[in-house]
Amino acid sequence: TSNFGGKWIWKAHTLPKVQNFLWKCHHQSLPVNAILEARGVEGLGGYSVCSEAREPISHVLKECPVAQSF
């Protein structure tokens, strides 16, 4: 379990859509292949940008070479 509660997200001085995005990241709610597969959605194929078989949120946002170059 993580000590990160995510309460700071709603206190952050930023746009509501950014807060919502961070909340979805924290609660594993973004529709990336790894999350969808865990929920039973099949036949998604690989990550279309860098051909990763599975792409968790961390890969999409920071580990992917394409994301790093962006």
C-alpha positions, 0 to 999 in steps of 0.5 A: 500500500502507498502512503500517498493519499492523493488529497494534495491533488484537490489542493493544488493551484491548477486547472480542474482538468489537470486535477482530474487527470492526476486523480485518474492517474492516482486511481489507475483509471486512465484507459491504457492497455495494462488497465484495460487488460486487468479489467478483462478487455481483450484484443487491444494489441500493442502500444501503438507509439513504441510497440510495447506489449503492455503500457502502464500509466508510468510508461505512457507518461514518463518511460516511453522514448516518445514521451521523453522526447516530447 
